[in-house]
Amino acid sequence: MYENDYPELKKEDRYTSPASPKPLHELKMLQEYIHSVNLQNLGTILPHYKQQMILLKFFKSKKNQLVEIYSRNKDEVIHTIGKVSVVGRDFVMVRTLLTRIWIPYRAIHSAKTPFGLPDMPGSHQNILIDEELRRKLLTNFAVTVAEKQTLRQQFFEELLQTNLKSWIGTNLTIYTSNIFNGKLRGVSQGKVTFKEKEIAISNITYMKQGRILSFFEKILKKLKITKSKNS
């Protein structure tokens, strides 16, 4: 009678062990409820990390979906709508058609799904990988992931400082107590370095970059590297 009680557990000619006597849909709802309660309890015990933990979970569930974010820069409230691109440990990056935007969690006042869009979970989203990449991940995970920025972002929660190292040589607009625009020269020891000045990452509340401009800047950077190697 096992096949009648648990038909969903049949895998080819074998059966897996049931994770619970409950139906799968009920078990899924129960697991989501338990995770939410555990997160709220952790937030109560660790109030200084509550916002970071909840925003991290929220943005992970909205990967590649539109979100609406209200953040603060001193007394100014900045309203941002864009698709979640990168979910870091202490920041989120969203994309619009022409702009990339970085927002540290500490600057976010509120975030939600834009009105009129379905509030869908992100659990249906899958990554398509070829068999060669699958083999490399299984046999040499650390080296394979370290070589590709997209894989690093998928498997690890980057700090804002780590993520910005990928954008050295491109122009950024930085919001602190003032608004500054310049070409990023370096990132180290909690600071971003421009030709004109240094800015502490802890003072940054918002950053943006033109996507088309950064695309051409990266191409020029690669051409310079190739030219220097050949000469």
SVG drawing of the C-alpha trace seen along z (x, -y; Angstrom):
<svg xmlns="http://www.w3.org/2000/svg" viewBox="-3 -67 59 69">
<polyline fill="none" stroke="black" stroke-width="0.4" points="0.0,0.0 3.0,-2.3 2.7,-3.4 -0.9,-4.4 -0.1,-6.4 2.9,-8.2 2.8,-8.2 4.7,-11.5 7.8,-9.8 8.4,-7.4 11.7,-7.9 12.1,-5.6 11.6,-2.2 12.4,-3.2 10.8,-5.2 12.4,-7.8 11.6,-8.1 8.8,-10.5 10.0,-13.6 6.7,-13.9 3.3,-12.2 1.8,-15.4 1.1,-16.0 3.9,-17.8 1.9,-21.1 1.1,-21.2 4.7,-20.4 5.9,-23.2 3.6,-25.7 4.6,-24.4 8.3,-24.7 7.9,-28.4 6.0,-29.2 8.7,-27.6 11.4,-29.5 9.6,-32.8 9.0,-32.3 12.7,-31.3 13.8,-34.5 11.6,-36.7 12.9,-34.9 16.5,-35.5 15.6,-39.1 14.3,-39.5 17.4,-38.0 19.8,-39.9 18.0,-43.2 21.1,-44.8 21.0,-42.2 17.3,-41.9 17.0,-44.3 19.9,-42.7 18.6,-39.2 15.0,-40.0 16.1,-42.1 18.5,-39.4 15.7,-36.8 13.2,-39.2 15.6,-40.1 16.7,-36.5 13.0,-35.5 12.7,-38.4 15.8,-37.6 15.3,-38.8 12.0,-40.3 10.9,-44.0 11.0,-45.5 10.3,-48.9 12.7,-50.3 12.6,-53.4 16.0,-54.3 17.4,-57.3 20.3,-59.7 20.4,-62.0 16.9,-63.6 16.2,-62.7 14.0,-59.7 15.1,-58.0 12.5,-55.9 13.9,-53.1 12.2,-50.6 14.3,-47.9 15.0,-44.2 17.0,-42.5 20.3,-41.6 22.8,-40.8 21.9,-40.0 24.9,-40.6 25.5,-40.2 25.1,-43.9 23.7,-45.4 21.4,-44.7 22.0,-45.7 19.0,-46.4 18.9,-47.1 16.8,-49.4 16.9,-49.6 19.9,-52.0 21.2,-52.0 22.7,-49.8 22.0,-50.8 23.6,-49.6 21.8,-50.2 23.3,-49.1 20.7,-47.4 21.4,-50.0 20.1,-52.7 16.9,-50.9 13.7,-52.1 11.2,-49.8 11.1,-47.4 8.2,-45.7 6.8,-44.3 5.4,-47.1 1.6,-47.5 -0.2,-45.6 2.4,-42.9 1.8,-39.4 3.8,-38.7 5.4,-35.5 8.0,-33.5 11.4,-33.0 11.6,-29.3 10.5,-28.5 13.6,-30.1 16.3,-27.7 19.8,-28.2 20.4,-26.4 23.9,-25.0 25.6,-22.8 27.0,-19.4 30.6,-20.5 29.9,-23.2 28.0,-20.7 31.0,-18.3 33.4,-21.2 31.1,-22.2 31.0,-18.6 34.7,-17.9 36.4,-21.3 33.8,-23.5 36.1,-26.2 38.2,-26.9 35.2,-26.9 33.2,-29.3 36.1,-31.6 36.7,-32.1 33.3,-33.4 31.7,-36.5 28.1,-35.3 28.8,-32.0 30.4,-33.8 27.3,-35.9 25.1,-32.9 26.8,-30.7 28.2,-33.4 26.8,-36.5 29.4,-39.1 30.1,-42.2 29.7,-45.5 33.4,-46.0 34.1,-42.7 31.5,-43.4 32.9,-46.9 36.3,-45.4 34.7,-44.1 33.8,-47.7 37.3,-49.2 37.9,-51.5 34.3,-52.4 32.4,-55.6 30.2,-55.6 27.9,-58.2 28.3,-58.0 25.8,-59.3 27.1,-60.2 26.5,-63.6 27.2,-64.9 26.9,-63.4 30.2,-62.6 30.9,-61.2 34.2,-59.8 36.1,-56.8 36.7,-54.1 40.5,-53.5 40.6,-51.0 38.8,-49.3 40.6,-48.4 40.3,-48.5 36.7,-49.7 37.3,-52.5 36.8,-53.3 39.5,-55.3 39.0,-57.8 41.6,-60.1 40.3,-63.1 39.4,-61.5 38.8,-58.5 35.3,-57.6 34.6,-55.3 32.2,-52.5 30.3,-52.9 29.4,-56.4 27.8,-55.3 24.0,-55.3 23.4,-54.9 25.4,-54.3 24.5,-54.2 26.1,-53.6 25.1,-53.9 25.0,-50.4 25.8,-51.3 28.7,-53.5 30.2,-50.8 29.8,-48.2 32.1,-50.3 34.5,-51.1 35.0,-47.3 35.6,-46.7 38.3,-49.4 39.9,-48.0 40.1,-44.5 41.6,-46.0 44.2,-47.8 45.1,-44.6 45.4,-42.6 47.5,-45.3 49.9,-45.5 50.3,-41.6 51.1,-41.6 53.6,-44.4"/>
</svg>
